[in-house]
Amino acid sequence: MSTDELSENIKILTTDDKKIKSFGEILSNDSSRKILQLLFNDELTASQIAQKSAISLQLVKYHLNKLQDLGVVTVSKIKKIQSHKT
C-alpha cells in the first residue's frame, strides 16, 4: 500500500435522514430505476422517457422532480414549445 492510498479521506455528502430515506425510496422504485437507466446514456425529455418506458408522463415528471431535488439528475436544456392557436 502506498502512502497516497493511506492519506485518502472518504466523506459522506449528507447524513440528513430525509435525504438518505429519499435515496432509498428512489433506488427501490422500479419506475425511478427505469428512468435512471434511460438517462444513463442519453439526455431525454420527460415525454421521451414516458414513451420509451411506458410510464405515464405525470409519473415520469414526479420521479424526475424527486431525482432533481436530490441532485441525481439535472435539467440540461429548457426549450419552450409554442402551440399554434388559430
Number of C-alpha atoms within 10 A of each C-alpha: 5 6 7 7 8 8 8 8 6 6 6 5 6 9 8 8 9 10 13 13 11 15 16 11 13 19 14 11 12 11 18 20 14 17 21 20 12 16 14 11 8 9 13 17 17 17 15 14 21 18 12 13 16 11 16 15 16 12 14 23 17 13 19 20 15 18 19 13 13 15 9 13 15 12 10 8 8 7 6 5 6 6 6 5 4 3
